[in-house]
Amino acid sequence: MSDPSNSHPSSQLSSVNNSAVYTFSHIFPPETQQSEFFQRTTLPLVRDVLEGRNGLLFTYGVTNSGKTYTIQGGTAEGNAGILPRALDVIFNSIDGL
């Protein structure tokens, strides 16, 4: 894997079969806040859904990798996950319709 912002990706190519090479549009470091993750990944999807387009959010990862925390969030102030944040945007957007 390599950071997509690296200006010299060719220097990091391996001899791995092409079927095993992945490209990432963004890599989130471990200290990423829930709000930033939501803004960059889920909010555009929610906006598309509100405009009548289909949307799918798919999570994948090994057990105990943080999927549930990312979706649900924590109990501390500001630690809401992407599900409560998405519902908040949806219900605040349809208010008064």
CNS distance restraints for C-alpha pairs under 8 A (distance, minus, plus):
assign (resid   1 and name CA) (resid  22 and name CA) 7.35 0.50 0.50
assign (resid   2 and name CA) (resid   6 and name CA) 7.44 0.50 0.50
assign (resid   2 and name CA) (resid   9 and name CA) 7.24 0.50 0.50
assign (resid   2 and name CA) (resid  12 and name CA) 7.20 0.50 0.50
assign (resid   3 and name CA) (resid  24 and name CA) 7.82 0.50 0.50
assign (resid   3 and name CA) (resid  26 and name CA) 7.74 0.50 0.50
assign (resid   3 and name CA) (resid  27 and name CA) 6.87 0.50 0.50
assign (resid   4 and name CA) (resid   9 and name CA) 7.78 0.50 0.50
assign (resid   4 and name CA) (resid  23 and name CA) 7.72 0.50 0.50
assign (resid   4 and name CA) (resid  24 and name CA) 6.32 0.50 0.50
assign (resid   4 and name CA) (resid  25 and name CA) 6.31 0.50 0.50
assign (resid   4 and name CA) (resid  26 and name CA) 6.50 0.50 0.50
assign (resid   4 and name CA) (resid  27 and name CA) 7.64 0.50 0.50
assign (resid   8 and name CA) (resid  12 and name CA) 7.61 0.50 0.50
assign (resid   9 and name CA) (resid  13 and name CA) 6.88 0.50 0.50
assign (resid  16 and name CA) (resid  20 and name CA) 6.58 0.50 0.50
assign (resid  16 and name CA) (resid  21 and name CA) 7.10 0.50 0.50
assign (resid  17 and name CA) (resid  21 and name CA) 7.10 0.50 0.50
assign (resid  28 and name CA) (resid  32 and name CA) 6.24 0.50 0.50
assign (resid  28 and name CA) (resid  37 and name CA) 7.79 0.50 0.50
assign (resid  32 and name CA) (resid  36 and name CA) 6.68 0.50 0.50
assign (resid  32 and name CA) (resid  37 and name CA) 6.74 0.50 0.50
assign (resid  33 and name CA) (resid  37 and name CA) 6.37 0.50 0.50
assign (resid  33 and name CA) (resid  79 and name CA) 7.84 0.50 0.50
assign (resid  34 and name CA) (resid  38 and name CA) 6.11 0.50 0.50
assign (resid  34 and name CA) (resid  70 and name CA) 7.17 0.50 0.50
assign (resid  34 and name CA) (resid  73 and name CA) 7.53 0.50 0.50
assign (resid  34 and name CA) (resid  78 and name CA) 7.77 0.50 0.50
assign (resid  34 and name CA) (resid  79 and name CA) 6.04 0.50 0.50
assign (resid  34 and name CA) (resid  80 and name CA) 6.80 0.50 0.50
assign (resid  34 and name CA) (resid  81 and name CA) 6.04 0.50 0.50
assign (resid  34 and name CA) (resid  82 and name CA) 7.37 0.50 0.50
assign (resid  35 and name CA) (resid  39 and name CA) 6.15 0.50 0.50
assign (resid  35 and name CA) (resid  78 and name CA) 7.66 0.50 0.50
assign (resid  35 and name CA) (resid  79 and name CA) 7.75 0.50 0.50
assign (resid  35 and name CA) (resid  80 and name CA) 7.92 0.50 0.50
assign (resid  35 and name CA) (resid  81 and name CA) 7.93 0.50 0.50
assign (resid  36 and name CA) (resid  40 and name CA) 6.25 0.50 0.50
assign (resid  37 and name CA) (resid  41 and name CA) 5.99 0.50 0.50
assign (resid  37 and name CA) (resid  42 and name CA) 7.70 0.50 0.50
assign (resid  38 and name CA) (resid  42 and name CA) 5.05 0.50 0.50
assign (resid  38 and name CA) (resid  43 and name CA) 5.99 0.50 0.50
assign (resid  38 and name CA) (resid  81 and name CA) 7.66 0.50 0.50
assign (resid  38 and name CA) (resid  82 and name CA) 5.59 0.50 0.50
assign (resid  38 and name CA) (resid  85 and name CA) 7.50 0.50 0.50
assign (resid  39 and name CA) (resid  43 and name CA) 5.18 0.50 0.50
assign (resid  39 and name CA) (resid  44 and name CA) 7.49 0.50 0.50
assign (resid  40 and name CA) (resid  44 and name CA) 7.39 0.50 0.50
assign (resid  41 and name CA) (resid  45 and name CA) 7.37 0.50 0.50
assign (resid  42 and name CA) (resid  46 and name CA) 6.21 0.50 0.50
assign (resid  42 and name CA) (resid  57 and name CA) 7.66 0.50 0.50
assign (resid  42 and name CA) (resid  82 and name CA) 6.89 0.50 0.50
assign (resid  42 and name CA) (resid  86 and name CA) 7.34 0.50 0.50
assign (resid  43 and name CA) (resid  47 and name CA) 6.15 0.50 0.50
assign (resid  43 and name CA) (resid  86 and name CA) 7.00 0.50 0.50
assign (resid  44 and name CA) (resid  48 and name CA) 6.26 0.50 0.50
assign (resid  45 and name CA) (resid  49 and name CA) 6.34 0.50 0.50
assign (resid  45 and name CA) (resid  55 and name CA) 6.12 0.50 0.50
assign (resid  45 and name CA) (resid  56 and name CA) 7.77 0.50 0.50
assign (resid  46 and name CA) (resid  50 and name CA) 6.24 0.50 0.50
assign (resid  46 and name CA) (resid  55 and name CA) 7.51 0.50 0.50
assign (resid  46 and name CA) (resid  86 and name CA) 6.55 0.50 0.50
assign (resid  46 and name CA) (resid  89 and name CA) 7.70 0.50 0.50
assign (resid  46 and name CA) (resid  90 and name CA) 7.35 0.50 0.50
assign (resid  47 and name CA) (resid  51 and name CA) 6.39 0.50 0.50
assign (resid  48 and name CA) (resid  52 and name CA) 6.58 0.50 0.50
assign (resid  48 and name CA) (resid  53 and name CA) 5.39 0.50 0.50
assign (resid  48 and name CA) (resid  54 and name CA) 7.31 0.50 0.50
assign (resid  48 and name CA) (resid  55 and name CA) 7.16 0.50 0.50
assign (resid  49 and name CA) (resid  53 and name CA) 4.83 0.50 0.50
assign (resid  49 and name CA) (resid  54 and name CA) 5.72 0.50 0.50
assign (resid  49 and name CA) (resid  55 and name CA) 5.92 0.50 0.50
assign (resid  50 and name CA) (resid  90 and name CA) 7.32 0.50 0.50
assign (resid  59 and name CA) (resid  67 and name CA) 6.84 0.50 0.50
assign (resid  60 and name CA) (resid  67 and name CA) 7.54 0.50 0.50
assign (resid  61 and name CA) (resid  65 and name CA) 6.33 0.50 0.50
assign (resid  61 and name CA) (resid  67 and name CA) 7.14 0.50 0.50
assign (resid  66 and name CA) (resid  70 and name CA) 6.10 0.50 0.50
assign (resid  67 and name CA) (resid  71 and name CA) 6.20 0.50 0.50
assign (resid  68 and name CA) (resid  72 and name CA) 5.80 0.50 0.50
assign (resid  68 and name CA) (resid  73 and name CA) 7.37 0.50 0.50
assign (resid  69 and name CA) (resid  73 and name CA) 4.61 0.50 0.50
assign (resid  69 and name CA) (resid  74 and name CA) 6.50 0.50 0.50
assign (resid  69 and name CA) (resid  81 and name CA) 6.70 0.50 0.50
assign (resid  70 and name CA) (resid  81 and name CA) 5.23 0.50 0.50
assign (resid  70 and name CA) (resid  82 and name CA) 6.45 0.50 0.50
assign (resid  71 and name CA) (resid  81 and name CA) 4.86 0.50 0.50
assign (resid  71 and name CA) (resid  82 and name CA) 5.02 0.50 0.50
assign (resid  71 and name CA) (resid  83 and name CA) 5.43 0.50 0.50
assign (resid  72 and name CA) (resid  80 and name CA) 6.50 0.50 0.50
assign (resid  72 and name CA) (resid  81 and name CA) 4.48 0.50 0.50
assign (resid  72 and name CA) (resid  82 and name CA) 6.57 0.50 0.50
assign (resid  72 and name CA) (resid  83 and name CA) 5.91 0.50 0.50
assign (resid  72 and name CA) (resid  84 and name CA) 6.85 0.50 0.50
assign (resid  73 and name CA) (resid  79 and name CA) 5.45 0.50 0.50
assign (resid  73 and name CA) (resid  80 and name CA) 4.37 0.50 0.50
assign (resid  73 and name CA) (resid  81 and name CA) 3.66 0.50 0.50
assign (resid  73 and name CA) (resid  82 and name CA) 7.27 0.50 0.50
assign (resid  74 and name CA) (resid  79 and name CA) 5.03 0.50 0.50
assign (resid  74 and name CA) (resid  80 and name CA) 5.88 0.50 0.50
assign (resid  74 and name CA) (resid  81 and name CA) 7.11 0.50 0.50
assign (resid  75 and name CA) (resid  79 and name CA) 6.50 0.50 0.50
assign (resid  75 and name CA) (resid  80 and name CA) 7.32 0.50 0.50
assign (resid  76 and name CA) (resid  80 and name CA) 7.94 0.50 0.50
assign (resid  80 and name CA) (resid  84 and name CA) 6.20 0.50 0.50
assign (resid  80 and name CA) (resid  85 and name CA) 6.57 0.50 0.50
assign (resid  81 and name CA) (resid  85 and name CA) 6.33 0.50 0.50
assign (resid  82 and name CA) (resid  86 and name CA) 5.83 0.50 0.50
assign (resid  83 and name CA) (resid  87 and name CA) 6.19 0.50 0.50
assign (resid  84 and name CA) (resid  88 and name CA) 6.06 0.50 0.50
assign (resid  85 and name CA) (resid  89 and name CA) 6.33 0.50 0.50
assign (resid  86 and name CA) (resid  90 and name CA) 6.19 0.50 0.50
assign (resid  87 and name CA) (resid  91 and name CA) 6.02 0.50 0.50
assign (resid  88 and name CA) (resid  92 and name CA) 5.96 0.50 0.50
assign (resid  89 and name CA) (resid  93 and name CA) 5.94 0.50 0.50
assign (resid  90 and name CA) (resid  94 and name CA) 6.33 0.50 0.50
assign (resid  91 and name CA) (resid  95 and name CA) 6.13 0.50 0.50
